[in-house]
C-alpha cells in the first residue's frame, strides 16, 4: 500500500511539473484569463491557448464565463472536478474514518493525543528531521522536499511572518466534519518548525489550507 501511494504521488508530481501542470496549479488558486496565465508563467498568449485547448480536450479545464475587456470580453478558465483530483488527497478516506472512530470512543484529550502522534509519524516519514537553523529556513527545506510549488503550495513573507497556503485542502472531507483537525496540523507544524503556528484555513466548499509561522 505504501509503495502504491508513493508511485501515485510521483506520477502526480510528474504531471504537475509540466507546463500544462503549472497552468493547472495556477488555475487552482482562482479563475484566470489567457493573458493572466501568460503573465504569470512568462509565456505568450498563443502558447497558453494551445495548452488550454489540450487541457479542455482532456477534461481538465473548462470555460467559466467571461470578463469585460476594452475591445472584447476575456474568457475565464477554471479547473474541473477531474483536475482537482490530481492534487494531493492522500489518506483522506482512511483518515476520516479514523477521526470518526477516535472522537466517538475516546475523550477529547485522548483522541487529540492519538491524532497528533499519527500526524508526527506521517510528517517524519515524508519530511524527515528538519536541520535548518531558523523556522523560515525549515519551511524552505520542507517545500523543496515536497516540490511544494508544483503541488499548489505557496510560501510568502508578510509582516515578519511566513504564510503557507495551499490551493486546495488534501483532507477537505475530513475538515468538513472535524474542522478542529486544522488546529492539530498547526500544532504539528509548530513542533516541526520550532515556532508558533496559527491556522486561518478556508473551510467552505473550496477548502484551502492557510498557516502563519511566527519568526
N, C-alpha and C positions, 0 to 999 in steps of 0.2 A: 504493500500500500504506500509506504514512504517513497519507494523508488518510482512508483507511478505518479505520485504527486509532484516529485521533482522533475520528472520527464515533462509533465504538462506545463509546469512553471517555465521550464526552459523553452518549450515550444511557444508559449505566450510571449515571453521576452523577445524571441526572435522575430515575431510578427510586429510587436510594438516598437522594435528598434529600427524598422524600415521607414522610408518616407511616408508610406501610407499609414503606418502605425503612429508616426509622430502627428499626422493630421488627426487621427482618432484621439490621441492624448489631448491635443489642443481643443478639439470639439467636446471633450469630456467635461471641460470647465463650463462652457456655455455655447450657445448657438453662434456661428460665425459666418461671415460672408467670404467670398473668394478673395477679395482684396485684404481682408483682415488676416486670413490664413496665410496669404502670400507674405504680408509684412512680418508676421510672427515667425515664419520659417525661413525667410530670406530667399524665397522662390519667386518666379514670375507668376502672373495670374494664369497664363496658359498652362504652366506646369501643374499648378494646383487644380485647375479644371480637369486635366487629364486624369489625375489621381482620384478626384471626386467621382468622375464617371465610372472608374473601375470599382470604387467603393460602393457606389449606388448599385451597380450591377451585381455585386456580391452581397447586397443586402445589409451593408454595414452603416451607411448614412442615408439620410432622406432629406428632401427639401422640407423646410419647416415654416414657410411663409416668406414674406419679403419686407424689406425696409426701404423707406423713401430715400431716393437719391437725387442728385442735382439734375441729371438728364433722364434717368430711368430707375425703376426700383432695383434694389440689390437683393438677390435671393439669399436666404439664410439656410444653413445646413445644420443638422443635428444628428446625434448618434441614434441608431435603432437599438431595440432591446437585445438583438443578437450581438451587436458590437459591445454593449455593456458587459456581456458575459466574458469578454476577453480579459477584463480587469480582474485582479486577484480577488477571489472569494473563497480562499482556502479554508477548510474545516467548518464552513458555515452550517451545513445540515447537521453534522455531529455536535457542533458546539451549542446550537440552540436547544437540542435535547438534553445535553449535559447541564446547561444552566437551568433548564426547567426542573430537572430531577433534583439538583442541588438546592434550589430555592424552595422546593416543595418539602424536602425531607430534613433539611438542616436549619439551624438558627442562622440569622443574617451574618453573624461574625464567623461562623464555621464555613458557610458557603463562600464567603468572601475570601477567606484564607485558602480554600481549595482552588478557587479560580485564579488567585494570584500565583500560587505555586505552578499551576498548569501554564499560565502565561509566561512565567520565568523560564520554564523548560523550553517552551516554543521559541522564545526570543534567543535563548542561549544556543539552541540548535541552528537557527538561521543566521544569527549575528555574531555569535561567539562573545568573547570578553572584550569590551572596549579598552583600548590602550592609549587613546589620545588624552591630552592633559586637561583641556577645557571642555565644557558642555558643547560649545559651538563646534569644536574640532571633532567631538564624538558624533554629533549629528551628521557632519560632513562624511565621516568614515562610514556611518550607517547607511547613508544614501548611496555612497559609492558601492558598497557591498550588495545593496538591493537593486542597483540600477534604477534608483528611485524616479528620476526624471522620465524614463521610458515607461514607468508604470503609473504615471499620472500623479506623482508626489512632488509637491513644490515646497521649497525652503526659502524663506526670505527673512530679512532683518527689519524690525520695526521697534523704534523707541527703546533700543537696548535689549530687546527680546528676540528670540529666534522663533519664527512662526512656521509650523509644519502643517501643510494642508494636503489632502488627497482629493482627487476629482470625483471619487466615489467611495463608498464605505465597503470594505471587504466582508463585513458581517452585518449588513443592513437589516436582514430579517431578525437577527438576534437583538439589535438595538431597538427595533420597533417594539419589542416585548419587554426588554430589560435595558432601558436607557442608562442604568447605573453602570453598565459594563464600560462605558466611555471613561468614567471616573477611575475604574480599576486599571484601564490601559494607561491613563495618565500617570497613575502611581507607579506602574511598571516602567514606563519611560523615565520617570524621575529617578528610580533606582539605578537604571542602566546608565543614565547620563550624569548622575551625581548632581542633580539640580532640581529645583521646584518646577513642576509642570502642571499647567491647568488646561482644562478642555473647554471648548465652546463649539462642540460639533453641531452640525446641522442634522437634526433627527427626523426630518419630514420625509416626504415621498422620495425626494432625491437626496438621500443621506450623504453627507461628506464629513470626513474627519478634519478636525482643526485643533491643534495643540500649541500652546505657548510655553516656550522654555525660557526660564529666567537665567540671566547670566551668560 
